[in-house]
Amino acid sequence: MTPAGVTHEIRNPLSSIKGLAKYFAERTPAGGESHELAQVMAKEADRLNRVVSELLELVKPAHLTLQQVDLNEVITHSLHLVSQDAASREIQLRFSANSTLPAIQADPDRLTQVLLNLYLNAIHAIGRQGTITVEANESSGDRVKIVVTDSGKGIAAEQLEAIFTPYFTTKADGTGLGLALCKQLSEMMDGSIGVSSEVLKGTTLFLTLTLEKLGHAEDPATEAPEA
């Protein structure tokens, strides 16, 4: 069975479980134990659905649609997508467009997906009241570097090497696949991702893309056969 077939077989019962959980939640008094347990069931069904989706992304290379991309526009759009969540937590989002950045060849949807994962991890690390700063600049060797810095709790040195490993997470409800997927997608776009952090002082993630080679990248989806 293909990965997509397995995903379908898992999602069908998950949908039924979530539907039943909502059914019972609507028929029990709010605030009661039964109501809360039904809500937990629905939430866990959603979490499992996220795990399945992200796992599918990892085992089956995504299809890239390379096109000319204005990084300033992509970053501005991606920050807008998390602006309400950040505002509700009193987290400031800081980004100043860099007018000197050249356009690059990339998949804007996949790049947005990577950036959103980085922002959401930063928001989780901060919790409440803090700052997320995004910068984009040309780097050496015909490369461009996007830097996402947060004022969160930081990551212990012994955990830094593991954060891009599938299923590693410090979140109670995390899948442990988000940053692993970021690494895979950045490499598919002929880029790389790195991190530096200090406990209680925040974390900085570096997304580096190669300007010269991006326009000639092959679509991995056409090269890798399904398992």
Secondary structure by P-SEA (a helix, b strand, c coil): ccaaaaaaaaaaaaaaaaaaaaaaaaacccccaaaaaaaaaaaaaaaaaaaaaaaaaaacccccccccccaaaaaaaaaaaaaaaaaaacbbbbbbbccccccccccaaaaaaaaaaaaaaaaaaaccbbbbbbbbbbbcccbbbbbbbbcccccccccccccccccccccccccccaaaaaaaaaaaaccccccccccccbbbbbbbbbccccccccccccccccc
